[in-house]
Amino acid sequence: MKITLHATPDITPRPLIAEVILETRALLNIDRADVKPKGGEVVIDVPPDIYDQVAVAFEKRGATITALEQPLIKDDDECVNCGACISVCPTGVISFREDWSVQMDLDKCVQCGACVTMCPHGALTVLKS
Amino acid sequence: MITVTDKTIQDINAKIADGSVHVVTAEEMPDIVAELGPVGAAKEIDIVTTGTFGAMCSSGAFLNFGHSDPPIKMQKVWLNDVEAYAGLAAIDAYIGATQLSESRGMEYGGAHVIEDLVAGKSIDIHATAYGTDCYPRKVLDTTVTIDDLNQATMFNPRNGYQKYNVATNCTDRTLYTYMGTLLPDCGNVTYSGAGVLSPMYNDPTYQTIGVGSRIFLCGGQGYVTGQGTQHDPDNNFATMMVQGDLKQMDKKYLRGATFHGYGTSLYVGIGIPIPILNADIAKATAVTDADITTNVLDYGVARRSRPILRQVTYEELKSGMIDINGREITTSPMSSFHDARAIAGELKDWIQKGTFYPTLPVERLPNTGVVFKPMKQIGEQPTVADVMAKRVITIQQGLTVENAAKVIMEGNFNHLPVVSDEDRLVGIITAWDIAKAVAKNKRDKLDDIMTRTVVTADASEPIDIVARRLEQHNISALPVVDKHSRVSGIITSDDISKLVARR
């Protein structure tokens, strides 16, 4: 499952993720990372079986985490099922069903927004957590 | 040659009237022809329906607003702040799909105005005029819906390309094109066209598609009115001009679109019935995605002739991946095969229900001998070589910031290319870089402060391309290099401005 880790500027310089990996031995995969003056925001893929431990490990270091739910919204009235979005997605979220309609595997989405820009019909929105 | 299987359009239309017509879509036809052969298929099948739904930039609509009181001869008119062409009589205008909103820019254009009209939305009209004895009014502001217009006629000069080029991008930066976002280093591939359902590919000699052919146009019944502009039958890039009543149309098959960084376009839904008059026509409708070959072009080259990277079939494109230079690259269509299928299906349905009767053309489209000529241009397009400074001062790698400062001071210029011992370009340094270095007290090695990834120009490139490169990188000069990275000149935005001022 995917989580967004929010770190305030005071803890951003710490190797938080490395510490949590060493402590929990979880195989974390970093999908996307933004470090800005107001702090860091990192989207991390966490093995579900070890999620609770990882959450506790981050929280005790002062970071907050939120689960990434419904990261990408498709407006079915605007979507024409062209599939233009498919080739710009870095994680292979979007594909065609047998009937050539567009389907999304949202578990893979890292909210990069590439598909939002590509969509000629303004049918896609990324929810910023 | 007349054979027993030959039918007339009257025979077919009589079968539509009595409900015995046999219609299939172009997707179903390959199997039928494989099983029955062309003669058997022509006997069995009366009509094959095709469909396509994609961006067709050369689209628009003629609108007639009726007369105001006091009357106005609109000289300029805007619909939701998108300018339409009003140089036709007093209250006619043509709204083109790719014209952009003056306030909203690329997010809204003529295509969206047309979609909003079809959706029944209210449109703001603003018009200006110079005033005459018969049309005294000079300014007009009102709102209209499609019902308030006398005529709203879609008229598209170039639609339904038989097939289209495939786009990728070999440069190292992202490109925003009418083929969508193209990722750097051939990071993706985009294509357009319905392949097996392509109207003109199912009748590649245009025996049944021509002036007066009745078609499905955006959910209404329209007509082919002639060859489209840029019609190029010898290269299988045929196009058609089409017309239809906007008031009959359905938003489902007509959509305004924005290609990020490029502009607006209209997704147009076209379905053409191919009456199966004989075995030849039946055979042509058995075309499959595997039979249609097109070229993958490098859109990174912003010239009229783009390099062809490879040939590819629609079957390969639709598989989702194609090989480019040994790498598997993800493809995506810009047109909707899902909706092309829906259009072919709906047209089939109309014919079976007896609400649509195909016609034969009163004049066929040319199937050979039409050349899509390049533009006639007068005067030579200036190239980098015409404008660049040929005497360019460079500095050797390994020298100090102070050395560079001195050279720039003495030469009274801003950009100093840095070259290696073999005289190859390895970096560039500007007066600003030097100011920064001095402020930070980094006066020693030039190599520490120079820009190593240098944006360059080739002496043979047209000025417009280089001007855009300067703009994109937000810089003011480019060293001109030969194929061995040796500096042969430098071109600055000042040089280009002076040239433009002289024009």
Interface residues (C-beta under 8 A of the other chain):
Chain A: V80 N81 C82 G83 A84 C85 I86 S87 V88 S95 F96 D99 W100 S101 V102 A114 T117 M118 P120 H121 G122
Chain B: F53 G54 A55 E107 G180 T181 L183 N188 V189 T190 R255 A257 T258 F259 H260 S265 Y267 G320 I329 T330 T331 S332 P333 M334 S335 S336 F337 H338 D339 R341
